Each structure stands twice: as C-alpha cells, then as structure tokens.
C-alpha cells in the first residue's frame, strides 16, 4: 500500500518510500531486510484479491481511466490514478469498491477512441495529420507528418472519447491507412519451412530503398500471411542477415536458472550472463563453442 503513511525509523513516511529505502539499503535475505519486513509488512502489504477492484470496470462496462483527473475521496484530493491504486486491495464486489465506482465513475472513466480497435496497427506507416475536429470559423490546421503509432498515442494522450466527432473523423480518414486484420499465420522473417531461427533485431538491411533494422522489417511483415508472396520475397532477402540458429545454453526442454553464479574466464558471473554472451557473439547451435559451453555449465544452469 504505497500510499499509506507510517512511522519508519522515527520519521513519518509512506509505505512506498519505506520500500524504496529498504531495497536501497539492505540486501535480500539480510537480517536488516527481514527485520524491516517484519516491522512493516502487516501495515504495508496485502494479499491479492481474487477479483480486484478496478475503478472503471463493472460487470457490464470496461472503460479507460482518466489518470490525472482530480477528485475528492474521503476528504482528500487525489487523482483518479491514486484512487485506482487505493482500491486495488479491495474485491470488485466490496462496499468500498462499489461506492467509489458509483461516486467517481463519471469523473474518472471514459470510452477511449482507439485507432485500430480489434486490429493490428501499421505503426510505421506515415500519414499527414491535420488535427481532427475544427471549431466553426477556425482556420484549416497545418498538416503534420505522424506515423500511425504516434497518431494512436495522440488519441490516448488527448483522452479522445469514442463518441467525439474528432474520433469519428480520425477513424474515417486514417483507419484504412493504419489498420490491418490479423493474419491466420503471420509472416515472420526468421520462420521458414517450419524452422524457427533467432532474430538479430539490430542488424540492418536495405528494404524498399531505405535502411531498416531487422526488427523493423519483421514488423513490416506482420500484416502478411506466411504463405504470401511478400513474405517469401522479404525472407529470401533478409533471412541470412537477420536470423541465425542460436546456441541456447539449456537447449530445448530445460529452463535456464538465470541467477545462479558460475565461474567465467574473466571472473564470476551468472548463467544469464552466459546466455547473453552466446547471443551477442552469435554462437551457432552447431558450433564446437556451443557444445563446450553447454558441457561446462549445463548442470549448474539448467
């Protein structure tokens, strides 16, 4: 309960600030950490409810939260976001939850305008945005270039409601350019012939006259089926640059224990460090280095 005011170390603070202080000062498992948990746990901590209270969710309605809107709750002025956090320990059918929803639903909740509701968004596509709805007599707004992801984010930042004219105008003009139906079997640049390779996201390739990262190109392919001509063409061009058969320390069927400490050539490190180095150094599954690394560390890490 990070909002709750408590006494810690002889000073007045909140549970949230006390938690940050404990994390910053004491090691996990230390006597000091255990003592702090014992002293503050009953006041600051709660068990997760089975069906947690959400201010903007009822049995029939699920809306978005006006996070920064201010309301009065129990004699205290706070934002709707703060109220939502305060309600999180409560069950959705509790008296406190239902009372807060009844009193503050209209002020805190709204039906967000979403550019591509139920569809994928071509966040990389650029459109010329002219500002949506204009007041009577207002001059035509100057157009600005936005990609579809930025346009969707703008609708959220402006808290544009689905019922507003601005929402209807934006969807009418840009939905066709920005949205796509999810394919049944989406194209992935590193999946071909049933074999799934590992994407090297930061490698760069030339695509349609410009240079893009492999991660960007893989996103460009997401609207297409894996059997499409577009998918096959880009895979043929990009797979050697963007993909490789990565060596995995634990292989298939075993889980990496990331935090286990092991001896490395340059000192002590974790199993996660080994896994990361196998990726950054592009070690292949079929290589001797992969076999040797797995032989040395499998028992400790997997």
VEXKE-712806 format. One record per residue (C-alpha): chain; x, y, z. Coordinates in steps of 0.001 Angstrom, whole numbers, plus 500000, padded with zeros to 6 digits. Each point is the difference from the previous one (the first is absolute). Layout:
# VEXKE-712806
<chain->A c1->X c2->Y c3->Z> $
...
END
This chain:
# VEXKE-712806
<chain->A c1->500000 c2->500000 c3->500000> $
<chain->A c1->502493 c2->502580 c3->498799> $
<chain->A c1->497686 c2->502918 c3->500887> $
<chain->A c1->499603 c2->499110 c3->503677> $
<chain->A c1->501770 c2->502311 c3->502472> $
<chain->A c1->501997 c2->498189 c3->502693> $
<chain->A c1->502803 c2->500584 c3->502477> $
<chain->A c1->503316 c2->498509 c3->498876> $
<chain->A c1->503322 c2->500620 c3->501743> $
<chain->A c1->498408 c2->502695 c3->502148> $
<chain->A c1->498807 c2->501995 c3->496989> $
<chain->A c1->496645 c2->500327 c3->498270> $
<chain->A c1->500043 c2->498530 c3->496486> $
<chain->A c1->497886 c2->497899 c3->497658> $
<chain->A c1->500174 c2->496255 c3->499438> $
<chain->A c1->501205 c2->500680 c3->496462> $
<chain->A c1->502913 c2->502156 c3->501149> $
<chain->A c1->500841 c2->497538 c3->502782> $
<chain->A c1->500096 c2->497182 c3->497467> $
<chain->A c1->502415 c2->501956 c3->497804> $
<chain->A c1->502203 c2->500720 c3->503016> $
<chain->A c1->500111 c2->496341 c3->501036> $
<chain->A c1->500826 c2->498866 c3->496458> $
<chain->A c1->502763 c2->502601 c3->499715> $
<chain->A c1->501581 c2->499383 c3->503416> $
<chain->A c1->499709 c2->496290 c3->500749> $
<chain->A c1->500852 c2->496812 c3->498116> $
<chain->A c1->497244 c2->497445 c3->499450> $
<chain->A c1->500127 c2->497362 c3->502738> $
<chain->A c1->502017 c2->502188 c3->502391> $
<chain->A c1->498968 c2->500403 c3->503637> $
<chain->A c1->499245 c2->503682 c3->499409> $
<chain->A c1->497740 c2->499182 c3->497057> $
<chain->A c1->498145 c2->497304 c3->501939> $
<chain->A c1->499562 c2->502353 c3->502973> $
<chain->A c1->498553 c2->502722 c3->497766> $
<chain->A c1->497567 c2->497541 c3->498420> $
<chain->A c1->498878 c2->498787 c3->503410> $
<chain->A c1->499520 c2->503539 c3->501304> $
<chain->A c1->498176 c2->501417 c3->496969> $
<chain->A c1->498452 c2->497030 c3->498226> $
<chain->A c1->496686 c2->499966 c3->501872> $
<chain->A c1->499441 c2->503714 c3->499398> $
<chain->A c1->501230 c2->500298 c3->496424> $
<chain->A c1->499226 c2->496704 c3->498293> $
<chain->A c1->496809 c2->498264 c3->498897> $
<chain->A c1->499045 c2->496722 c3->498392> $
<chain->A c1->498832 c2->500318 c3->496412> $
<chain->A c1->496187 c2->499793 c3->499819> $
<chain->A c1->498429 c2->497291 c3->497847> $
<chain->A c1->498154 c2->502594 c3->497925> $
<chain->A c1->501744 c2->503336 c3->500593> $
<chain->A c1->498085 c2->503252 c3->499934> $
<chain->A c1->500504 c2->502035 c3->496839> $
<chain->A c1->498501 c2->503455 c3->500091> $
<chain->A c1->498961 c2->499997 c3->496341> $
<chain->A c1->498827 c2->496385 c3->499783> $
<chain->A c1->496560 c2->498771 c3->500981> $
<chain->A c1->498178 c2->496807 c3->499112> $
<chain->A c1->498817 c2->501549 c3->496736> $
<chain->A c1->502448 c2->502827 c3->499201> $
<chain->A c1->503782 c2->500205 c3->499601> $
<chain->A c1->501318 c2->503507 c3->499296> $
<chain->A c1->503308 c2->501858 c3->500099> $
<chain->A c1->501231 c2->502048 c3->502961> $
<chain->A c1->500466 c2->503771 c3->499951> $
<chain->A c1->503185 c2->499631 c3->502018> $
<chain->A c1->500674 c2->503681 c3->500729> $
<chain->A c1->496444 c2->501155 c3->500677> $
<chain->A c1->499594 c2->501177 c3->503607> $
<chain->A c1->497207 c2->498927 c3->502342> $
<chain->A c1->499229 c2->500145 c3->503727> $
<chain->A c1->500060 c2->496668 c3->501795> $
<chain->A c1->499392 c2->499678 c3->503745> $
<chain->A c1->500805 c2->503689 c3->500473> $
<chain->A c1->503266 c2->499812 c3->498044> $
<chain->A c1->500716 c2->501407 c3->496540> $
<chain->A c1->501733 c2->497504 c3->497747> $
<chain->A c1->500234 c2->498930 c3->496386> $
<chain->A c1->497876 c2->497227 c3->498550> $
<chain->A c1->503214 c2->497993 c3->499619> $
<chain->A c1->500688 c2->500305 c3->503733> $
<chain->A c1->496440 c2->498938 c3->500786> $
<chain->A c1->500348 c2->497023 c3->497693> $
<chain->A c1->503113 c2->498901 c3->501917> $
<chain->A c1->498222 c2->500416 c3->503335> $
<chain->A c1->497243 c2->497701 c3->498801> $
<chain->A c1->502357 c2->497258 c3->498825> $
<chain->A c1->499931 c2->498031 c3->503312> $
<chain->A c1->496190 c2->499846 c3->499889> $
<chain->A c1->497810 c2->497356 c3->498402> $
<chain->A c1->497973 c2->501233 c3->497031> $
<chain->A c1->496715 c2->499319 c3->501823> $
<chain->A c1->501057 c2->501633 c3->503290> $
<chain->A c1->498102 c2->502948 c3->501431> $
<chain->A c1->502984 c2->502331 c3->499679> $
<chain->A c1->500512 c2->499084 c3->496341> $
<chain->A c1->496357 c2->500370 c3->498985> $
<chain->A c1->499666 c2->503269 c3->501917> $
<chain->A c1->503075 c2->501498 c3->498294> $
<chain->A c1->498773 c2->498867 c3->496583> $
<chain->A c1->496568 c2->501515 c3->500601> $
<chain->A c1->501417 c2->503348 c3->501142> $
<chain->A c1->502996 c2->500435 c3->497673> $
<chain->A c1->499338 c2->497916 c3->496882> $
<chain->A c1->498818 c2->502952 c3->497890> $
<chain->A c1->502942 c2->502208 c3->500992> $
<chain->A c1->502692 c2->497336 c3->499671> $
<chain->A c1->498903 c2->497719 c3->497180> $
<chain->A c1->499463 c2->500457 c3->496280> $
<chain->A c1->499647 c2->498010 c3->496789> $
<chain->A c1->503388 c2->500436 c3->498303> $
<chain->A c1->500134 c2->500549 c3->496251> $
<chain->A c1->502258 c2->497310 c3->498549> $
<chain->A c1->501336 c2->500262 c3->496476> $
<chain->A c1->500095 c2->496266 c3->499247> $
<chain->A c1->497560 c2->498369 c3->502431> $
<chain->A c1->500206 c2->496225 c3->499557> $
<chain->A c1->502626 c2->500306 c3->497253> $
<chain->A c1->503742 c2->500312 c3->499643> $
<chain->A c1->501544 c2->503438 c3->499509> $
<chain->A c1->502574 c2->500843 c3->497344> $
<chain->A c1->501877 c2->502241 c3->502432> $
<chain->A c1->502682 c2->500734 c3->497411> $
<chain->A c1->497656 c2->501380 c3->497307> $
<chain->A c1->500221 c2->503777 c3->499735> $
<chain->A c1->496880 c2->502124 c3->499543> $
<chain->A c1->499396 c2->503732 c3->499781> $
<chain->A c1->497934 c2->500983 c3->503027> $
<chain->A c1->498050 c2->503255 c3->499920> $
<chain->A c1->498778 c2->500097 c3->503593> $
<chain->A c1->496590 c2->498357 c3->499832> $
<chain->A c1->496854 c2->501956 c3->500943> $
<chain->A c1->500027 c2->503789 c3->499412> $
<chain->A c1->497806 c2->502606 c3->501659> $
<chain->A c1->497672 c2->502087 c3->497829> $
<chain->A c1->501943 c2->502827 c3->498353> $
<chain->A c1->503361 c2->498484 c3->500941> $
<chain->A c1->502644 c2->499974 c3->497288> $
<chain->A c1->501127 c2->496734 c3->498470> $
<chain->A c1->502749 c2->498560 c3->502209> $
<chain->A c1->503406 c2->499504 c3->498465> $
<chain->A c1->500673 c2->496352 c3->499267> $
<chain->A c1->502763 c2->498212 c3->501860> $
<chain->A c1->501587 c2->496639 c3->499191> $
<chain->A c1->499303 c2->497292 c3->502580> $
<chain->A c1->500427 c2->496268 c3->499832> $
<chain->A c1->496944 c2->497957 c3->500889> $
<chain->A c1->501449 c2->499044 c3->503371> $
<chain->A c1->500463 c2->503674 c3->500894> $
<chain->A c1->496470 c2->500790 c3->498831> $
<chain->A c1->498538 c2->497267 c3->502204> $
<chain->A c1->502114 c2->501212 c3->502938> $
<chain->A c1->498724 c2->503549 c3->499421> $
<chain->A c1->496409 c2->498797 c3->500333> $
<chain->A c1->500902 c2->498526 c3->503387> $
<chain->A c1->501999 c2->503036 c3->501134> $
<chain->A c1->497081 c2->502307 c3->499108> $
<chain->A c1->497526 c2->497596 c3->501666> $
<chain->A c1->497907 c2->500092 c3->496836> $
<chain->A c1->496672 c2->498299 c3->500614> $
<chain->A c1->498491 c2->497528 c3->497555> $
<chain->A c1->496807 c2->502053 c3->499826> $
<chain->A c1->501745 c2->503233 c3->498958> $
<chain->A c1->499926 c2->501351 c3->496455> $
<chain->A c1->503804 c2->500123 c3->500080> $
<chain->A c1->500121 c2->496232 c3->500491> $
<chain->A c1->497577 c2->499319 c3->497164> $
<chain->A c1->501915 c2->502325 c3->497658> $
<chain->A c1->503384 c2->498459 c3->500822> $
<chain->A c1->498715 c2->496454 c3->499529> $
<chain->A c1->498274 c2->500921 c3->496751> $
<chain->A c1->503149 c2->501550 c3->498530> $
<chain->A c1->502828 c2->497840 c3->501369> $
<chain->A c1->498665 c2->496567 c3->500947> $
<chain->A c1->500462 c2->498668 c3->496461> $
<chain->A c1->503641 c2->501138 c3->499926> $
<chain->A c1->500894 c2->498905 c3->503524> $
<chain->A c1->498127 c2->496788 c3->500828> $
<chain->A c1->500046 c2->496406 c3->498832> $
<chain->A c1->498181 c2->496777 c3->500818> $
<chain->A c1->502174 c2->497516 c3->501838> $
<chain->A c1->501160 c2->497223 c3->497650> $
<chain->A c1->499282 c2->496378 c3->500918> $
<chain->A c1->503705 c2->499137 c3->499747> $
<chain->A c1->501986 c2->503244 c3->500122> $
<chain->A c1->503243 c2->500348 c3->498124> $
<chain->A c1->503189 c2->499874 c3->502055> $
<chain->A c1->503290 c2->500729 c3->498295> $
<chain->A c1->501796 c2->497266 c3->501973> $
<chain->A c1->497436 c2->497204 c3->499626> $
<chain->A c1->500193 c2->498016 c3->496797> $
<chain->A c1->499196 c2->496414 c3->499145> $
<chain->A c1->498904 c2->499288 c3->503567> $
<chain->A c1->503382 c2->501056 c3->501404> $
<chain->A c1->500113 c2->502900 c3->502455> $
<chain->A c1->503297 c2->501888 c3->500132> $
<chain->A c1->500962 c2->502857 c3->502338> $
<chain->A c1->499543 c2->503594 c3->498850> $
<chain->A c1->502950 c2->502389 c3->500258> $
<chain->A c1->497905 c2->503140 c3->500520> $
<chain->A c1->502710 c2->502635 c3->499623> $
<chain->A c1->501582 c2->498741 c3->496788> $
<chain->A c1->499224 c2->502272 c3->497047> $
<chain->A c1->498854 c2->499209 c3->496469> $
<chain->A c1->498839 c2->501986 c3->496972> $
<chain->A c1->496262 c2->499726 c3->499455> $
<chain->A c1->497983 c2->501884 c3->497383> $
<chain->A c1->502751 c2->502558 c3->499480> $
<chain->A c1->500705 c2->500767 c3->503661> $
<chain->A c1->502046 c2->498487 c3->502816> $
<chain->A c1->498080 c2->498374 c3->502841> $
<chain->A c1->500804 c2->497765 c3->502936> $
<chain->A c1->498959 c2->496369 c3->499791> $
<chain->A c1->497494 c2->500614 c3->502812> $
<chain->A c1->498343 c2->502741 c3->497963> $
<chain->A c1->499825 c2->497829 c3->496883> $
<chain->A c1->498505 c2->497170 c3->502038> $
<chain->A c1->497294 c2->502408 c3->501163> $
<chain->A c1->499345 c2->501077 c3->496416> $
<chain->A c1->499238 c2->496367 c3->499165> $
<chain->A c1->497510 c2->499463 c3->502847> $
<chain->A c1->496878 c2->500805 c3->497886> $
<chain->A c1->500854 c2->497280 c3->497452> $
<chain->A c1->499321 c2->496267 c3->500046> $
<chain->A c1->503077 c2->497763 c3->500198> $
<chain->A c1->499031 c2->498515 c3->496619> $
<chain->A c1->499720 c2->503382 c3->498266> $
<chain->A c1->502258 c2->501140 c3->497179> $
<chain->A c1->501096 c2->503036 c3->502039> $
<chain->A c1->501097 c2->497773 c3->502879> $
<chain->A c1->501972 c2->497620 c3->497802> $
<chain->A c1->501759 c2->502845 c3->498171> $
<chain->A c1->501142 c2->501793 c3->503164> $
<chain->A c1->501037 c2->496752 c3->501712> $
<chain->A c1->502164 c2->499143 c3->497003> $
<chain->A c1->501654 c2->503409 c3->500199> $
<chain->A c1->500356 c2->500337 c3->503773> $
<chain->A c1->500287 c2->496606 c3->501667> $
<chain->A c1->503784 c2->499665 c3->499655> $
<chain->A c1->500606 c2->503465 c3->501460> $
<chain->A c1->497263 c2->500032 c3->502636> $
<chain->A c1->499839 c2->496437 c3->501305> $
<chain->A c1->502230 c2->497286 c3->501411> $
<chain->A c1->499695 c2->496623 c3->501689> $
<chain->A c1->500902 c2->501226 c3->503463> $
<chain->A c1->501751 c2->497875 c3->502573> $
<chain->A c1->497867 c2->499734 c3->503129> $
<chain->A c1->501795 c2->498982 c3->503181> $
<chain->A c1->497196 c2->497688 c3->501138> $
<chain->A c1->498748 c2->498944 c3->496567> $
<chain->A c1->496407 c2->498816 c3->499647> $
<chain->A c1->498065 c2->498536 c3->502906> $
<chain->A c1->501968 c2->501605 c3->502852> $
<chain->A c1->499677 c2->503364 c3->501748> $
<chain->A c1->502845 c2->502431 c3->500660> $
<chain->A c1->500626 c2->500829 c3->503682> $
<chain->A c1->501044 c2->503563 c3->499257> $
<chain->A c1->501370 c2->501149 c3->503372> $
<chain->A c1->502306 c2->497056 c3->500803> $
<chain->A c1->503632 c2->501135 c3->500402> $
<chain->A c1->502644 c2->498154 c3->497979> $
<chain->A c1->503697 c2->500429 c3->499272> $
<chain->A c1->500754 c2->501730 c3->496698> $
<chain->A c1->503310 c2->500608 c3->498229> $
<chain->A c1->500108 c2->503622 c3->501205> $
<chain->A c1->498594 c2->499385 c3->503473> $
<chain->A c1->496658 c2->499146 c3->501551> $
<chain->A c1->496729 c2->500482 c3->498149> $
<chain->A c1->496482 c2->498638 c3->499720> $
<chain->A c1->498436 c2->497460 c3->497699> $
<chain->A c1->498094 c2->502893 c3->498437> $
<chain->A c1->503352 c2->501607 c3->499106> $
<chain->A c1->501021 c2->496840 c3->498144> $
<chain->A c1->496713 c2->499864 c3->498102> $
<chain->A c1->500324 c2->503666 c3->499073> $
<chain->A c1->503555 c2->499558 c3->498715> $
<chain->A c1->498936 c2->497063 c3->497819> $
<chain->A c1->497501 c2->502330 c3->498349> $
<chain->A c1->502188 c2->503103 c3->499655> $
<chain->A c1->502882 c2->497942 c3->498604> $
<chain->A c1->497627 c2->498216 c3->497588> $
<chain->A c1->501100 c2->496529 c3->501079> $
<chain->A c1->498344 c2->497381 c3->497778> $
<chain->A c1->498203 c2->496936 c3->501352> $
<chain->A c1->502172 c2->497734 c3->497843> $
<chain->A c1->503336 c2->501512 c3->501111> $
<chain->A c1->502653 c2->498454 c3->502239> $
<chain->A c1->499842 c2->503091 c3->502217> $
<chain->A c1->496324 c2->499310 c3->500674> $
<chain->A c1->500689 c2->496382 c3->500906> $
<chain->A c1->502901 c2->500915 c3->502298> $
<chain->A c1->498078 c2->502776 c3->501774> $
<chain->A c1->497013 c2->497729 c3->500571> $
<chain->A c1->502208 c2->497174 c3->501291> $
<chain->A c1->501697 c2->502289 c3->502518> $
<chain->A c1->496888 c2->501743 c3->501327> $
<chain->A c1->496892 c2->497889 c3->499352> $
<chain->A c1->499888 c2->498278 c3->503412> $
<chain->A c1->500322 c2->503290 c3->501879> $
<chain->A c1->497729 c2->502125 c3->497815> $
<chain->A c1->497238 c2->497768 c3->498652> $
END
